[in-house]
Amino acid sequence: MRKSFYTWLMTERNPKSNAPKALLADLVFHETAFPKHTDDFDEVSRFLEEHASFSFNLGDFDAIWEEYLGH
């Protein structure tokens, strides 16, 4: 079973980086309602579009998701 997107993304946290992946990791870290236990694209994407307290470029998210799938 693949580790959750959140678990994988937390390995990419780097508050000193301006890379999209590091920025998303830091934003998600502070988002208490983020779906932490899923590896479902639609669930994470829907959360980012409809419920996140921050805005994030969804094109960047798609690229980050592809990297997650390839890890």
Distance bins in CASP14 RR format, pairs under 12 A and 6 or more apart:
PFRMAT RR
TARGET T0000
AUTHOR 0000-0000-0000
RMODE 2
METHOD distances of the structure
MODEL  1
1 7 0 0 0 0 0 1 0 0 0 0 0
1 37 0 0 0 0 0 1 0 0 0 0 0
1 38 0 0 0 0 0 1 0 0 0 0 0
1 39 0 0 0 0 1 0 0 0 0 0 0
2 8 0 0 0 0 1 0 0 0 0 0 0
2 37 0 0 0 0 0 1 0 0 0 0 0
2 38 0 0 0 0 0 1 0 0 0 0 0
2 39 1 0 1 0 0 0 0 0 0 0 0
2 40 0 0 0 0 0 1 0 0 0 0 0
2 41 0 0 0 0 0 1 0 0 0 0 0
2 68 0 0 0 0 1 0 0 0 0 0 0
2 69 0 0 0 0 1 0 0 0 0 0 0
2 70 0 0 0 0 1 0 0 0 0 0 0
2 71 0 0 0 0 1 0 0 0 0 0 0
3 9 0 0 0 0 1 0 0 0 0 0 0
3 10 0 0 0 0 1 0 0 0 0 0 0
3 11 0 0 0 0 1 0 0 0 0 0 0
3 36 0 0 0 0 0 1 0 0 0 0 0
3 37 0 0 0 0 1 0 0 0 0 0 0
3 38 0 0 0 0 0 1 0 0 0 0 0
3 39 1 0 0 1 0 0 0 0 0 0 0
3 68 0 0 0 0 1 0 0 0 0 0 0
3 69 0 0 0 0 0 1 0 0 0 0 0
3 71 0 0 0 0 1 0 0 0 0 0 0
4 10 0 0 0 0 1 0 0 0 0 0 0
4 11 0 0 0 0 0 1 0 0 0 0 0
4 28 0 0 0 0 0 1 0 0 0 0 0
4 34 0 0 0 0 0 1 0 0 0 0 0
4 35 0 0 0 0 1 0 0 0 0 0 0
4 36 1 0 0 1 0 0 0 0 0 0 0
4 37 1 0 1 0 0 0 0 0 0 0 0
4 38 1 0 1 0 0 0 0 0 0 0 0
4 39 1 0 1 0 0 0 0 0 0 0 0
4 40 0 0 0 0 1 0 0 0 0 0 0
4 43 0 0 0 0 0 1 0 0 0 0 0
4 44 0 0 0 0 1 0 0 0 0 0 0
4 68 0 0 0 0 1 0 0 0 0 0 0
5 11 0 0 0 0 0 1 0 0 0 0 0
5 12 0 0 0 0 0 1 0 0 0 0 0
5 21 0 0 0 0 0 1 0 0 0 0 0
5 24 0 0 0 0 0 1 0 0 0 0 0
5 25 0 0 0 0 0 1 0 0 0 0 0
5 28 0 0 0 0 1 0 0 0 0 0 0
5 34 0 0 0 0 1 0 0 0 0 0 0
5 35 0 0 0 0 1 0 0 0 0 0 0
5 36 0 0 0 0 1 0 0 0 0 0 0
5 37 0 0 0 0 1 0 0 0 0 0 0
5 38 1 0 0 1 0 0 0 0 0 0 0
5 39 1 0 1 0 0 0 0 0 0 0 0
5 40 0 0 0 0 1 0 0 0 0 0 0
5 41 0 0 0 0 1 0 0 0 0 0 0
5 42 0 0 0 0 0 1 0 0 0 0 0
5 43 0 0 0 0 1 0 0 0 0 0 0
5 44 1 0 1 0 0 0 0 0 0 0 0
5 45 0 0 0 0 0 1 0 0 0 0 0
5 47 0 0 0 0 0 1 0 0 0 0 0
5 48 0 0 0 0 0 1 0 0 0 0 0
5 61 0 0 0 0 0 1 0 0 0 0 0
5 64 0 0 0 0 1 0 0 0 0 0 0
5 65 1 0 0 1 0 0 0 0 0 0 0
5 66 0 0 0 0 0 1 0 0 0 0 0
5 67 0 0 0 0 0 1 0 0 0 0 0
5 68 1 0 1 0 0 0 0 0 0 0 0
5 69 0 0 0 0 1 0 0 0 0 0 0
5 71 0 0 0 0 0 1 0 0 0 0 0
6 12 0 0 0 0 0 1 0 0 0 0 0
6 13 0 0 0 0 0 1 0 0 0 0 0
6 24 0 0 0 0 0 1 0 0 0 0 0
6 25 0 0 0 0 1 0 0 0 0 0 0
6 27 0 0 0 0 0 1 0 0 0 0 0
6 28 1 0 0 1 0 0 0 0 0 0 0
6 29 0 0 0 0 1 0 0 0 0 0 0
6 31 0 0 0 0 1 0 0 0 0 0 0
6 32 0 0 0 0 0 1 0 0 0 0 0
6 33 0 0 0 0 0 1 0 0 0 0 0
6 34 1 0 0 1 0 0 0 0 0 0 0
6 35 1 0 0 1 0 0 0 0 0 0 0
6 36 1 0 1 0 0 0 0 0 0 0 0
6 37 1 0 0 1 0 0 0 0 0 0 0
6 38 1 0 0 1 0 0 0 0 0 0 0
6 39 0 0 0 0 1 0 0 0 0 0 0
6 40 0 0 0 0 0 1 0 0 0 0 0
6 43 0 0 0 0 0 1 0 0 0 0 0
6 44 0 0 0 0 1 0 0 0 0 0 0
6 47 0 0 0 0 0 1 0 0 0 0 0
6 68 0 0 0 0 0 1 0 0 0 0 0
7 13 0 0 0 0 0 1 0 0 0 0 0
7 25 0 0 0 0 0 1 0 0 0 0 0
7 28 0 0 0 0 0 1 0 0 0 0 0
7 29 0 0 0 0 0 1 0 0 0 0 0
7 34 0 0 0 0 0 1 0 0 0 0 0
7 35 0 0 0 0 0 1 0 0 0 0 0
7 36 1 0 0 1 0 0 0 0 0 0 0
7 37 0 0 0 0 1 0 0 0 0 0 0
7 38 0 0 0 0 0 1 0 0 0 0 0
7 39 0 0 0 0 1 0 0 0 0 0 0
7 68 0 0 0 0 0 1 0 0 0 0 0
7 71 0 0 0 0 0 1 0 0 0 0 0
8 21 0 0 0 0 0 1 0 0 0 0 0
8 24 0 0 0 0 0 1 0 0 0 0 0
8 25 0 0 0 0 1 0 0 0 0 0 0
8 28 0 0 0 0 0 1 0 0 0 0 0
8 36 0 0 0 0 0 1 0 0 0 0 0
8 38 0 0 0 0 0 1 0 0 0 0 0
8 39 0 0 0 0 1 0 0 0 0 0 0
8 44 0 0 0 0 0 1 0 0 0 0 0
8 64 0 0 0 0 1 0 0 0 0 0 0
8 65 0 0 0 0 0 1 0 0 0 0 0
8 67 0 0 0 0 1 0 0 0 0 0 0
8 68 1 0 1 0 0 0 0 0 0 0 0
8 69 0 0 0 0 1 0 0 0 0 0 0
8 70 0 0 0 0 0 1 0 0 0 0 0
8 71 1 0 0 1 0 0 0 0 0 0 0
9 20 0 0 0 0 0 1 0 0 0 0 0
9 21 1 0 0 1 0 0 0 0 0 0 0
9 22 0 0 0 0 1 0 0 0 0 0 0
9 23 0 0 0 0 0 1 0 0 0 0 0
9 24 1 0 0 1 0 0 0 0 0 0 0
9 25 1 0 1 0 0 0 0 0 0 0 0
9 26 0 0 0 0 1 0 0 0 0 0 0
9 27 0 0 0 0 1 0 0 0 0 0 0
9 28 1 0 1 0 0 0 0 0 0 0 0
9 29 0 0 0 0 1 0 0 0 0 0 0
9 31 0 0 0 0 0 1 0 0 0 0 0
9 34 0 0 0 0 1 0 0 0 0 0 0
9 35 0 0 0 0 0 1 0 0 0 0 0
9 36 0 0 0 0 1 0 0 0 0 0 0
9 38 0 0 0 0 0 1 0 0 0 0 0
9 39 0 0 0 0 0 1 0 0 0 0 0
9 44 0 0 0 0 1 0 0 0 0 0 0
9 48 0 0 0 0 0 1 0 0 0 0 0
9 56 0 0 0 0 0 1 0 0 0 0 0
9 61 0 0 0 0 0 1 0 0 0 0 0
9 64 1 0 0 1 0 0 0 0 0 0 0
9 65 0 0 0 0 1 0 0 0 0 0 0
9 67 0 0 0 0 1 0 0 0 0 0 0
9 68 1 0 0 1 0 0 0 0 0 0 0
9 71 0 0 0 0 0 1 0 0 0 0 0
10 21 0 0 0 0 0 1 0 0 0 0 0
10 22 0 0 0 0 0 1 0 0 0 0 0
10 24 0 0 0 0 0 1 0 0 0 0 0
10 25 1 0 0 1 0 0 0 0 0 0 0
10 26 0 0 0 0 1 0 0 0 0 0 0
10 27 0 0 0 0 0 1 0 0 0 0 0
10 28 1 0 0 1 0 0 0 0 0 0 0
10 29 1 0 0 1 0 0 0 0 0 0 0
10 30 0 0 0 0 0 1 0 0 0 0 0
10 34 0 0 0 0 0 1 0 0 0 0 0
10 36 0 0 0 0 1 0 0 0 0 0 0
10 68 0 0 0 0 0 1 0 0 0 0 0
11 21 0 0 0 0 0 1 0 0 0 0 0
11 22 0 0 0 0 0 1 0 0 0 0 0
11 25 0 0 0 0 1 0 0 0 0 0 0
11 29 0 0 0 0 0 1 0 0 0 0 0
11 67 0 0 0 0 0 1 0 0 0 0 0
11 68 0 0 0 0 0 1 0 0 0 0 0
11 71 0 0 0 0 1 0 0 0 0 0 0
12 19 0 0 0 0 1 0 0 0 0 0 0
12 20 0 0 0 0 1 0 0 0 0 0 0
12 21 1 0 1 0 0 0 0 0 0 0 0
12 22 1 0 1 0 0 0 0 0 0 0 0
12 23 0 0 0 0 1 0 0 0 0 0 0
12 24 0 0 0 0 1 0 0 0 0 0 0
12 25 1 0 1 0 0 0 0 0 0 0 0
12 26 0 0 0 0 1 0 0 0 0 0 0
12 27 0 0 0 0 0 1 0 0 0 0 0
12 28 0 0 0 0 1 0 0 0 0 0 0
12 29 0 0 0 0 0 1 0 0 0 0 0
12 64 0 0 0 0 1 0 0 0 0 0 0
12 67 0 0 0 0 1 0 0 0 0 0 0
12 68 0 0 0 0 1 0 0 0 0 0 0
12 71 0 0 0 0 0 1 0 0 0 0 0
13 19 0 0 0 0 0 1 0 0 0 0 0
13 21 0 0 0 0 1 0 0 0 0 0 0
13 22 1 0 0 1 0 0 0 0 0 0 0
13 23 0 0 0 0 1 0 0 0 0 0 0
13 24 0 0 0 0 1 0 0 0 0 0 0
13 25 1 0 1 0 0 0 0 0 0 0 0
13 26 1 0 1 0 0 0 0 0 0 0 0
13 27 0 0 0 0 0 1 0 0 0 0 0
13 28 0 0 0 0 1 0 0 0 0 0 0
13 29 1 0 0 1 0 0 0 0 0 0 0
13 30 0 0 0 0 0 1 0 0 0 0 0
14 20 0 0 0 0 0 1 0 0 0 0 0
14 21 0 0 0 0 1 0 0 0 0 0 0
14 22 1 0 1 0 0 0 0 0 0 0 0
14 23 0 0 0 0 1 0 0 0 0 0 0
14 24 0 0 0 0 0 1 0 0 0 0 0
14 25 1 0 0 1 0 0 0 0 0 0 0
14 26 1 0 0 1 0 0 0 0 0 0 0
14 29 0 0 0 0 0 1 0 0 0 0 0
15 22 1 0 0 1 0 0 0 0 0 0 0
15 23 0 0 0 0 1 0 0 0 0 0 0
15 25 0 0 0 0 1 0 0 0 0 0 0
15 26 1 0 1 0 0 0 0 0 0 0 0
15 27 0 0 0 0 0 1 0 0 0 0 0
15 29 0 0 0 0 1 0 0 0 0 0 0
15 30 0 0 0 0 0 1 0 0 0 0 0
16 22 0 0 0 0 1 0 0 0 0 0 0
16 23 0 0 0 0 0 1 0 0 0 0 0
16 26 0 0 0 0 0 1 0 0 0 0 0
17 23 1 0 0 1 0 0 0 0 0 0 0
17 24 0 0 0 0 0 1 0 0 0 0 0
17 25 0 0 0 0 1 0 0 0 0 0 0
17 26 0 0 0 0 1 0 0 0 0 0 0
18 24 0 0 0 0 0 1 0 0 0 0 0
18 26 0 0 0 0 0 1 0 0 0 0 0
18 60 0 0 0 0 0 1 0 0 0 0 0
19 25 0 0 0 0 1 0 0 0 0 0 0
19 26 0 0 0 0 0 1 0 0 0 0 0
19 60 0 0 0 0 1 0 0 0 0 0 0
19 63 0 0 0 0 0 1 0 0 0 0 0
19 64 0 0 0 0 1 0 0 0 0 0 0
19 67 0 0 0 0 0 1 0 0 0 0 0
20 26 0 0 0 0 0 1 0 0 0 0 0
20 27 0 0 0 0 0 1 0 0 0 0 0
20 56 0 0 0 0 1 0 0 0 0 0 0
20 57 1 0 0 1 0 0 0 0 0 0 0
20 58 0 0 0 0 0 1 0 0 0 0 0
20 59 0 0 0 0 1 0 0 0 0 0 0
20 60 1 1 0 0 0 0 0 0 0 0 0
20 61 0 0 0 0 1 0 0 0 0 0 0
20 62 0 0 0 0 0 1 0 0 0 0 0
20 63 1 0 0 1 0 0 0 0 0 0 0
20 64 1 0 0 1 0 0 0 0 0 0 0
20 65 0 0 0 0 0 1 0 0 0 0 0
20 67 0 0 0 0 0 1 0 0 0 0 0
21 27 0 0 0 0 0 1 0 0 0 0 0
21 28 0 0 0 0 0 1 0 0 0 0 0
21 56 0 0 0 0 0 1 0 0 0 0 0
21 57 0 0 0 0 0 1 0 0 0 0 0
21 60 0 0 0 0 1 0 0 0 0 0 0
21 61 0 0 0 0 1 0 0 0 0 0 0
21 63 0 0 0 0 1 0 0 0 0 0 0
21 64 1 0 1 0 0 0 0 0 0 0 0
21 65 0 0 0 0 0 1 0 0 0 0 0
21 66 0 0 0 0 0 1 0 0 0 0 0
21 67 1 0 0 1 0 0 0 0 0 0 0
21 68 0 0 0 0 1 0 0 0 0 0 0
21 71 0 0 0 0 0 1 0 0 0 0 0
22 28 0 0 0 0 0 1 0 0 0 0 0
22 29 0 0 0 0 0 1 0 0 0 0 0
22 60 0 0 0 0 0 1 0 0 0 0 0
22 64 0 0 0 0 0 1 0 0 0 0 0
23 29 0 0 0 0 0 1 0 0 0 0 0
23 30 0 0 0 0 0 1 0 0 0 0 0
23 54 0 0 0 0 1 0 0 0 0 0 0
23 55 0 0 0 0 0 1 0 0 0 0 0
23 56 1 0 0 1 0 0 0 0 0 0 0
23 57 0 0 0 0 1 0 0 0 0 0 0
23 60 0 0 0 0 1 0 0 0 0 0 0
23 61 0 0 0 0 0 1 0 0 0 0 0
23 64 0 0 0 0 1 0 0 0 0 0 0
24 30 0 0 0 0 0 1 0 0 0 0 0
24 31 0 0 0 0 0 1 0 0 0 0 0
24 34 0 0 0 0 0 1 0 0 0 0 0
24 44 0 0 0 0 0 1 0 0 0 0 0
24 48 0 0 0 0 1 0 0 0 0 0 0
24 52 0 0 0 0 0 1 0 0 0 0 0
24 54 0 0 0 0 1 0 0 0 0 0 0
24 55 0 0 0 0 0 1 0 0 0 0 0
24 56 1 0 1 0 0 0 0 0 0 0 0
24 57 0 0 0 0 1 0 0 0 0 0 0
24 58 0 0 0 0 0 1 0 0 0 0 0
24 59 0 0 0 0 0 1 0 0 0 0 0
24 60 1 0 0 1 0 0 0 0 0 0 0
24 61 1 0 0 1 0 0 0 0 0 0 0
24 62 0 0 0 0 0 1 0 0 0 0 0
24 63 0 0 0 0 0 1 0 0 0 0 0
24 64 1 0 0 1 0 0 0 0 0 0 0
24 65 0 0 0 0 0 1 0 0 0 0 0
24 67 0 0 0 0 0 1 0 0 0 0 0
24 68 0 0 0 0 0 1 0 0 0 0 0
25 31 0 0 0 0 0 1 0 0 0 0 0
25 34 0 0 0 0 0 1 0 0 0 0 0
25 56 0 0 0 0 0 1 0 0 0 0 0
25 60 0 0 0 0 0 1 0 0 0 0 0
25 61 0 0 0 0 0 1 0 0 0 0 0
25 64 0 0 0 0 1 0 0 0 0 0 0
25 67 0 0 0 0 0 1 0 0 0 0 0
25 68 0 0 0 0 0 1 0 0 0 0 0
26 34 0 0 0 0 0 1 0 0 0 0 0
26 54 0 0 0 0 1 0 0 0 0 0 0
26 56 0 0 0 0 0 1 0 0 0 0 0
27 34 0 0 0 0 1 0 0 0 0 0 0
27 47 0 0 0 0 0 1 0 0 0 0 0
27 48 0 0 0 0 1 0 0 0 0 0 0
27 52 1 0 0 1 0 0 0 0 0 0 0
27 53 0 0 0 0 1 0 0 0 0 0 0
27 54 1 0 1 0 0 0 0 0 0 0 0
27 55 0 0 0 0 1 0 0 0 0 0 0
27 56 1 0 0 1 0 0 0 0 0 0 0
27 57 0 0 0 0 0 1 0 0 0 0 0
27 60 0 0 0 0 0 1 0 0 0 0 0
27 61 0 0 0 0 0 1 0 0 0 0 0
27 64 0 0 0 0 0 1 0 0 0 0 0
28 34 1 0 1 0 0 0 0 0 0 0 0
28 35 0 0 0 0 1 0 0 0 0 0 0
28 36 0 0 0 0 1 0 0 0 0 0 0
28 44 0 0 0 0 1 0 0 0 0 0 0
28 47 0 0 0 0 1 0 0 0 0 0 0
28 48 0 0 0 0 1 0 0 0 0 0 0
28 52 0 0 0 0 1 0 0 0 0 0 0
28 53 0 0 0 0 0 1 0 0 0 0 0
28 54 0 0 0 0 1 0 0 0 0 0 0
28 56 0 0 0 0 1 0 0 0 0 0 0
28 61 0 0 0 0 0 1 0 0 0 0 0
28 64 0 0 0 0 0 1 0 0 0 0 0
29 36 0 0 0 0 0 1 0 0 0 0 0
29 54 0 0 0 0 0 1 0 0 0 0 0
30 52 0 0 0 0 0 1 0 0 0 0 0
30 53 0 0 0 0 1 0 0 0 0 0 0
30 54 0 0 0 0 1 0 0 0 0 0 0
31 44 0 0 0 0 0 1 0 0 0 0 0
31 47 0 0 0 0 1 0 0 0 0 0 0
31 48 0 0 0 0 1 0 0 0 0 0 0
31 51 0 0 0 0 1 0 0 0 0 0 0
31 52 1 0 0 1 0 0 0 0 0 0 0
31 53 1 0 0 1 0 0 0 0 0 0 0
31 54 1 0 0 1 0 0 0 0 0 0 0
31 55 0 0 0 0 0 1 0 0 0 0 0
31 56 0 0 0 0 0 1 0 0 0 0 0
32 47 0 0 0 0 0 1 0 0 0 0 0
32 51 0 0 0 0 0 1 0 0 0 0 0
32 52 0 0 0 0 0 1 0 0 0 0 0
32 53 0 0 0 0 1 0 0 0 0 0 0
33 47 1 0 0 1 0 0 0 0 0 0 0
33 48 0 0 0 0 0 1 0 0 0 0 0
33 50 0 0 0 0 0 1 0 0 0 0 0
33 51 1 0 0 1 0 0 0 0 0 0 0
33 52 0 0 0 0 1 0 0 0 0 0 0
33 53 0 0 0 0 1 0 0 0 0 0 0
33 54 0 0 0 0 0 1 0 0 0 0 0
34 43 0 0 0 0 0 1 0 0 0 0 0
34 44 0 0 0 0 1 0 0 0 0 0 0
34 46 0 0 0 0 0 1 0 0 0 0 0
34 47 1 0 0 1 0 0 0 0 0 0 0
34 48 0 0 0 0 1 0 0 0 0 0 0
34 51 0 0 0 0 1 0 0 0 0 0 0
34 52 1 0 0 1 0 0 0 0 0 0 0
34 53 0 0 0 0 1 0 0 0 0 0 0
34 54 0 0 0 0 0 1 0 0 0 0 0
34 56 0 0 0 0 0 1 0 0 0 0 0
35 41 0 0 0 0 0 1 0 0 0 0 0
35 42 0 0 0 0 0 1 0 0 0 0 0
35 43 1 0 1 0 0 0 0 0 0 0 0
35 44 1 0 0 1 0 0 0 0 0 0 0
35 45 0 0 0 0 0 1 0 0 0 0 0
35 46 0 0 0 0 1 0 0 0 0 0 0
35 47 1 0 1 0 0 0 0 0 0 0 0
35 48 0 0 0 0 1 0 0 0 0 0 0
35 50 0 0 0 0 0 1 0 0 0 0 0
35 51 0 0 0 0 1 0 0 0 0 0 0
35 52 0 0 0 0 0 1 0 0 0 0 0
36 43 0 0 0 0 0 1 0 0 0 0 0
36 44 0 0 0 0 0 1 0 0 0 0 0
36 47 0 0 0 0 0 1 0 0 0 0 0
37 43 0 0 0 0 1 0 0 0 0 0 0
37 44 0 0 0 0 0 1 0 0 0 0 0
38 44 1 0 0 1 0 0 0 0 0 0 0
38 45 0 0 0 0 0 1 0 0 0 0 0
38 46 0 0 0 0 0 1 0 0 0 0 0
38 47 0 0 0 0 1 0 0 0 0 0 0
38 68 0 0 0 0 0 1 0 0 0 0 0
39 65 0 0 0 0 0 1 0 0 0 0 0
39 68 0 0 0 0 1 0 0 0 0 0 0
39 69 0 0 0 0 1 0 0 0 0 0 0
39 71 0 0 0 0 0 1 0 0 0 0 0
40 46 0 0 0 0 1 0 0 0 0 0 0
40 47 0 0 0 0 0 1 0 0 0 0 0
40 65 0 0 0 0 0 1 0 0 0 0 0
40 68 0 0 0 0 0 1 0 0 0 0 0
40 69 0 0 0 0 0 1 0 0 0 0 0
41 47 0 0 0 0 0 1 0 0 0 0 0
41 48 0 0 0 0 0 1 0 0 0 0 0
41 49 0 0 0 0 0 1 0 0 0 0 0
41 58 0 0 0 0 0 1 0 0 0 0 0
41 61 0 0 0 0 1 0 0 0 0 0 0
41 62 0 0 0 0 1 0 0 0 0 0 0
41 64 0 0 0 0 0 1 0 0 0 0 0
41 65 1 0 1 0 0 0 0 0 0 0 0
41 66 0 0 0 0 1 0 0 0 0 0 0
41 68 0 0 0 0 1 0 0 0 0 0 0
41 69 0 0 0 0 1 0 0 0 0 0 0
42 48 0 0 0 0 0 1 0 0 0 0 0
42 49 0 0 0 0 0 1 0 0 0 0 0
42 50 0 0 0 0 0 1 0 0 0 0 0
42 65 0 0 0 0 0 1 0 0 0 0 0
43 49 0 0 0 0 0 1 0 0 0 0 0
43 50 0 0 0 0 0 1 0 0 0 0 0
43 51 0 0 0 0 0 1 0 0 0 0 0
43 65 0 0 0 0 0 1 0 0 0 0 0
44 50 0 0 0 0 0 1 0 0 0 0 0
44 51 0 0 0 0 0 1 0 0 0 0 0
44 52 0 0 0 0 0 1 0 0 0 0 0
44 56 0 0 0 0 0 1 0 0 0 0 0
44 58 0 0 0 0 0 1 0 0 0 0 0
44 61 0 0 0 0 1 0 0 0 0 0 0
44 62 0 0 0 0 0 1 0 0 0 0 0
44 64 0 0 0 0 0 1 0 0 0 0 0
44 65 1 0 0 1 0 0 0 0 0 0 0
44 68 0 0 0 0 1 0 0 0 0 0 0
45 51 0 0 0 0 0 1 0 0 0 0 0
45 52 0 0 0 0 0 1 0 0 0 0 0
45 56 0 0 0 0 0 1 0 0 0 0 0
45 58 1 0 0 1 0 0 0 0 0 0 0
45 59 0 0 0 0 0 1 0 0 0 0 0
45 61 1 0 0 1 0 0 0 0 0 0 0
45 62 0 0 0 0 1 0 0 0 0 0 0
45 64 0 0 0 0 0 1 0 0 0 0 0
45 65 1 0 0 1 0 0 0 0 0 0 0
46 52 0 0 0 0 0 1 0 0 0 0 0
46 58 0 0 0 0 0 1 0 0 0 0 0
46 61 0 0 0 0 0 1 0 0 0 0 0
47 53 0 0 0 0 0 1 0 0 0 0 0
47 54 0 0 0 0 0 1 0 0 0 0 0
47 56 0 0 0 0 0 1 0 0 0 0 0
47 58 0 0 0 0 0 1 0 0 0 0 0
47 61 0 0 0 0 0 1 0 0 0 0 0
48 54 0 0 0 0 1 0 0 0 0 0 0
48 55 0 0 0 0 1 0 0 0 0 0 0
48 56 1 0 1 0 0 0 0 0 0 0 0
48 57 0 0 0 0 1 0 0 0 0 0 0
48 58 1 0 0 1 0 0 0 0 0 0 0
48 59 0 0 0 0 0 1 0 0 0 0 0
48 60 0 0 0 0 0 1 0 0 0 0 0
48 61 1 0 0 1 0 0 0 0 0 0 0
48 62 0 0 0 0 0 1 0 0 0 0 0
48 64 0 0 0 0 0 1 0 0 0 0 0
48 65 0 0 0 0 0 1 0 0 0 0 0
49 55 0 0 0 0 1 0 0 0 0 0 0
49 56 0 0 0 0 1 0 0 0 0 0 0
49 57 0 0 0 0 0 1 0 0 0 0 0
49 58 1 0 0 1 0 0 0 0 0 0 0
49 59 0 0 0 0 0 1 0 0 0 0 0
49 61 0 0 0 0 1 0 0 0 0 0 0
49 62 0 0 0 0 0 1 0 0 0 0 0
50 58 0 0 0 0 0 1 0 0 0 0 0
52 58 0 0 0 0 0 1 0 0 0 0 0
52 61 0 0 0 0 0 1 0 0 0 0 0
54 61 0 0 0 0 0 1 0 0 0 0 0
55 61 0 0 0 0 0 1 0 0 0 0 0
56 62 0 0 0 0 0 1 0 0 0 0 0
56 63 0 0 0 0 0 1 0 0 0 0 0
56 64 0 0 0 0 1 0 0 0 0 0 0
56 65 0 0 0 0 0 1 0 0 0 0 0
57 63 0 0 0 0 1 0 0 0 0 0 0
57 64 0 0 0 0 1 0 0 0 0 0 0
58 64 0 0 0 0 0 1 0 0 0 0 0
58 65 0 0 0 0 1 0 0 0 0 0 0
59 65 0 0 0 0 1 0 0 0 0 0 0
59 66 0 0 0 0 0 1 0 0 0 0 0
60 66 0 0 0 0 0 1 0 0 0 0 0
60 67 0 0 0 0 0 1 0 0 0 0 0
61 67 0 0 0 0 0 1 0 0 0 0 0
61 68 0 0 0 0 0 1 0 0 0 0 0
62 68 0 0 0 0 0 1 0 0 0 0 0
62 69 0 0 0 0 0 1 0 0 0 0 0
63 69 0 0 0 0 0 1 0 0 0 0 0
63 70 0 0 0 0 0 1 0 0 0 0 0
64 70 0 0 0 0 0 1 0 0 0 0 0
64 71 0 0 0 0 0 1 0 0 0 0 0
65 71 0 0 0 0 0 1 0 0 0 0 0
END
